[in-house]
Amino acid sequence: MNINSEAAILVDANSGEVLYSQSAEKSMYPASITKIVTAIIAIEQGNLGDTVTVSENARNVIGTRVYLEPGEQVKMEKLVKGLLLNSGNDAGVAIAEHMDGSVEDFSDRMNRFVKEEIGVTNSNFENPHGLYDPKHVTTASDMAKITQYAMQNETFREIVGTKQMEWDGEGWDTTLYNHHRLVRQRDDVTGVKNGFVSQSGFTLVSSASQEHLDLIVVTLNSTTADAAYQDTNELLDYGFENFKTFTVEATSQNYQIGNREYIFEDDFVFTADRNLVWTHEVNQQGQLIIKNDQGMTIDAYDLQEVLPASTNNNTPEAIDHTKTELNQFSSWGIVSSTIVIIAGLLIVKIVRKRRKNRMFY
């Protein structure tokens, strides 16, 4: 692939598997994709029913706005929509001041949130909107993790997937159209946010879903908006054409091997070449083994051992799932750990996930 953006990443939103990466750990300026963080904090830690009084400071912020007026009273939910759909910098400041009294204190909350709630460590946010600050930085990898987390929230998903909404404000009556072009152009794209300041170039975070796969793409520092969207389209097409999310479903029936007994209590989710058939079995060591139809075995997953089973002269056989084709899996927000395989000339990384409410790292 010929990716023009300086940094880019493609991940499976369910397993967290990295399917493509280019300078994804490089520190970059995010611009308005910062608002993904602001919005999910407002949704999860604020009260969308609150009435926010707009300050003079919020009114005077530069850049893209929803033209709030000083003293105007706006519901928090409406501000979040203006923030995400129209990239309103004034809405971002109004949210920050309402929740923490100042942009500075809200920025501290942002940094605590992404570290403590999401687990990213290479980002630092100095404001809620993404206007340039030399210390306001992130990475493509961090933004993918932040987006994976945010897209687990139903309210957030609904807002970023909105194509247009009526805006009735004191200073502005209009129809807002989602600034993310692909939300309006591709049926499979479900969000999320674009951005630009001169120091960052064009930044873009996108999510898309097809029957067999949910994807997140982040591109940073594209020279033009068209280049950012071209890279995103290419990465999405590559992901959907080549990969699929699979699951081995947990079972209530224990595996008895010799005088030992094992339990498989959590779904095992991984991403792999969609053109291969994947099967699973449990070996004599109590490990779940994933295989493909070319006879290649990928990393073992240790099942949890329970109290040893009673020994007798006839050793029970392990439950045999060999040659059982794995099911497709496509829902948001499942965890992962990384498995690496080589299938022919294609290197496919496979991530193990054991809990639906954790993030990948």
N, C-alpha and C positions, 0 to 999 in steps of 0.2 A: 504493500500500500504506500501511496505517496501522501503523507500527512503534512500539510503546510504549517499548521500551528506549532509553536515552539514546544509546547507540552501537551500531552493528550493521554487519556486512559479510557479503556472500555472494560466494564465489569458486569458480571452477572449479578443482578440485584438481589437474587435469592441466596445463592451460595457465597457471593462475594468474590468469586473467582475472577482474577485479572486475566482478561482475554487478549488485551493489547495494551502496551505501555510505551510511552516515549517521554523521557525526561519527567516522569510523573512525580518524582520526589524533589524536583527543583523548586526553590522558593520563588514565587511569582506574585504579582499584584492581581487581586481578584476582580476589582471594580464591583459592579452591581450584583454579581452572584453572591456577594456578602449578604444580601437581603434574604437568602435562604436561611441563614443562621438567625437573623433578626425575627423572621416570621415564625419559625418553629419555636423559638423562645416565647414569643407573644402568645402563641397558641397553647403551649404546654404549661407555661409558668405564669402567664397573665390571665386576664378574664376578658373574653371576647365580648361580653355584655357591658363592660365598663364604658362610661362616657368620658372621652378624653377632651380636655380643653387645650386648644392649640396655642402655643406661645409665639411671641415675636421671633424668637430664635429659630423655631421650626419654619415659620413663614419665610424667613430670609435665607434659608439654605440654598446654595446654588445647584444647578443641574436640573435633571428631570424632576417634575413636580406634579402633584394633583391640585395645586393652587389652593391650598388651605389658607384661611384668613386668621389673623390673630384674634383670639377669643372664640373662634368657631368651636362648637362642640360636636364631636364625631365619635361614633361607636368604634371601639377597638377593632371589631371584625371588619368594618369598612376600611379602616386604615391598613389592615393587613392585606386586604384585596388591592387597594391602591398601591401598596408597596410592591406586591408581586406582579400584578398585571401591567401597571403603568410605570413601574420602577420609581415611585414617588419618594424622592429624598426627604421631602418635608414630612411625609407620613412616617418615615423611619425615625426621624428626630422626635416627632410627637409621641411615638410608641416608647422610645428610649426615656424621654423625660417623664412620661406618665408612670412607667414601671420603676425607675430608679432615680428620678430627679435630675439627672444630667446624662449627657452623652458619654462622659468619662466613666461614670459608675456603671452604666449599661454595658459599655465595652468590657469592663471587668467581668460582668456577668457572662458576656459572650465567651470570653476566654475560659472561664471556669466551666461553662456548659459544654463546650466542645471537648475539653479535656476529660471532665468527670463523667459526663453522660454518654459521650460518643467514643472517647478514647484517642482522639487525634492529638498529636504533639508538635506538629510542624507548622502550625498556623498561629497568627497573632492579629487580633482585630482591634482597631483604634476608633472605629465609628460604626453606626448601624447601617450605613448606606453604601460604602465602598468608594467614596471620593478619596483621591490619592493622599496617602500618608506613607512616608518611606518605611515605617514600621508595620504597616498594614499589609500582611502577606499570608499566603497559603500555598498549597501544592495541589496539583491535579488529583493525587491520591487522597489527600485529606478531603477535598471537596466531593469526591465520589463517596467517601464514607459518610460525610455529613448529609449528603443527599439520600443515600440509602436509609439512613436513620429517619430523616424528615418524611420520606415517602411512605413510611410505615404508618404515619398519622393520617387518618381519613380526611380530616378537615384540610390539612395541607394539600393532600392529593387533589381534593376537589377544587381548591382555589387555583392551583397551578395548571390544572387541566381546563379551566374556564376560558372559552374563546373570546367572550366579550361580556360586558356588563354596563348597565346604565349608571352614570355617576351624577348625583344631584347634590352639589355643594354650594356654599354661600358664594364662592368666587368662580365656580366652574360647573356648568351643566353640559354633559357630553356623553358619548358612548366610549368606554374604554375597550380597546382591543389588546389582547395579550401580545406583548412585545416579542414573545418567542414565536418566530415565523412557523416553525414546524408543527406547532400545536394546531395551527390552522391549515397546514399543507399536507400533513401525513396523518392518516387515521390511527396509526399505531403509536404515535407520539403522545405522551401523557403529561408533559411538562419539560423543563421547570423554569429556567431563568437565563437571561442574557445580560451582558454588561460591556461597558466601554468607558475608559478614560485614556488620555493620550499615553500615559506611562504604562498602562497595562495591555494596550492593544485590545482587540475584541475577545471577550471571554464568553463561554457558552457552556451551560450545563443542561443536559437533555435526558429524559427518561422515555422508554418505549416498551411496549408489550405486544408480543404475539403469543399464540397458543402454547408454544413450547418453551418460551424464554421471556424474561424481563431484563432489560438492559439499562445501564447508566453510562453516558458518555460525558466526559469533561474535556474541553479544549481551552487552552490558555494562550494568549498573545498571538492571535491571528492578525494578519496585516489588514484584512477587510472583513466585514460582516459576512460577505458571500463566501469567503474562504473558510470561516468558522463553520458555516452551515454545510458547505461541501464536505469538509472533514467529518462532520457529525454524520451526515448521510452515508458516507463511505464506511465509517466504523459500524453504524447500525446495520447496514446491509451485510457487512462481513460477519458480524455476530449472529444474525438471524440465519444466514445461509450455512454456517459451519458448526454451530453449537446448539446444545439442548441441555436443559436441567433435568436430572434424573433423581429419583428417590428410592431408597430401600425403606419400606415402611416398618416401623416397630411392630413387634408382635407380643401378645400376652403369654404365648407359649414359650417356655424356657428351652434352651438348647442343652441337652445332656450328652456329655462326651466323657466316656470312661466313668470315673467316679467324681467328676466335676460337673457343675451345672452353671450355665451362663444365662444372663437375661439381656435382651435387646429392647431397651425401653424408650429410645429416642430415634426418630427418623434420621436416616443418614442421607444427606443430600450432596450431590456433586454435579459438576458441569463437565461435559465431555463432547467429543466429536459426534454430531447427530447422525452421521452416516454409518456408525458402527452399532452393533448389537451388544448390550452390556448385560451380564448375568452376575449372580452372586452365590456364594456358598460360605459355610462356616467350617474352618479347618480344625485339626485335632488340638490346636493350641488355643481354641476359643476366639479366633480372629475372623472377622468378616472380610472376605476376599472378593474384590470386584474384578471381573474379567471382561474382555471384549471378544468379538467373534473371530479375531485374528490370533487368538490364543495367548494374548499378552495379559499378564496379571499386574494390577496396580496395587498401591500400598494397602497394607493390612490395617484393619480397625479393630482394636481390642474390645471385646464385649465385657460387660461387667460380670464378675464372678459372684455367685451367691453361695450359700452354705453347700459344702460338698454333698452330692447325691449319694444315696445308699449304694454300697458296692455289692455286686452279685456276680455270679459266674457268667451271666449273659450280658455283656456290655451293651447298653442301648446305643443305637445309632444316632448321630447328630441329625437334626432336622436338615434335609437336603434341599437347597434352593438352586443348585447348579442347573444351568440352562434355563433358568427363569428370567425372562426378559424384564427389565426394570421399567417402572411406570414413569411417565412424564410428570414433572412437578413444576407448577408456576404460581406461586403466591409470594407477596412481599414480606420482607423482614425476617429471613431464617439465617442462622449462624453458620460459621464456617471455620475450618482449619485447613491448611493447604496440603494437597496430594499432587505429586508430579508424575506424569507418565510420558512415555514416548510411543506414539502410534505411527509407525512408518516414518515419514519425514516431518510429520506435524507434531510439535511438542504441545501436549495438552496438559495443563495444570488442572488438578482436581481438588476441590476444597471440601473438607468434611465439615458438616454442621450438625450440632447436637441439640441446640435450643433455638426456638424461633425468635426469642426476644433478645438475642445477643447480636453483636456486630462482628464483621470480619476485621482482621488486623493484618 
